[in-house]
Amino acid sequence: MTELTQYGFHIDTQKCSGCKTCQVACKDKNDLDVGPLWRRTYKYGGGSFQEVSDGVFTNDIFAYYVSISCNHCNNPVCVKACPTGAMHKRREDGLVHVATDLCIGCNSCARACPYDAPQLDTQRKVMTKCDGCADRIADGLKPSCVESCPQRAIDFDKIDILEVKYPNAVIGDVKPLPSSSITNPNLLITVNRHSSRSDGSIQNENEI
């Protein structure tokens, strides 16, 4: 049996500025209608202002951004939830794809995924999601989101190559993301210095 090749993403939350260029590039490349977002950028921020004397304030305000798409997980719960086998993980590259000819648009995969990766195409009534730009990968190119990022905050490659390239990155467990134990995502994150803080909240400003 051929050994599974696994691709994944690296996100540097120290570099990401929240500009959403990756989102726009993804929508443009995949000709997505208004609504579906195969890649989303979330803001995690918090802190407060405190008055230390009459009219004098200090603050510990912080914020950082996390760009997320499908993480092409080792344990894709979307695949397990799919009743028709439309959602499947490819052996040749480890990417999770949707066979739209089998999909019945039941949303089971979307309800199961903790990353909100599967998105319903309301016109065709089938689920859609990030496919890792498999057509570009086949041509030796990086996904559109990677090449569009002005801060070079996103990378994509075979996961073992990314692990060597970013030795200080962690597997997915960064606020505001869910625990990596749910799906074992192929997502490496270089953490922001504020990532250990628990006094923040997530802001979803994705409306494109």
Secondary structure, DSSP 4 states (H G I P E B T S, - for coil): -PPPP-EEEEEETTT-----HHHHHHHHHHTPPSS--SSEEEEEEE--EEEEETTEEEE--EEEEEEE-----SS-HHHHH-SSS-EEE-TTT--EEE-TTT-----HHHHH-TT---EEETTTTEEE---TTHHHHHTT---HHHHH-TT--EEEEEHHHHHHH-TT-EES--TTSPPTTTT--SEEEEPPTTTT--SEEEEE----
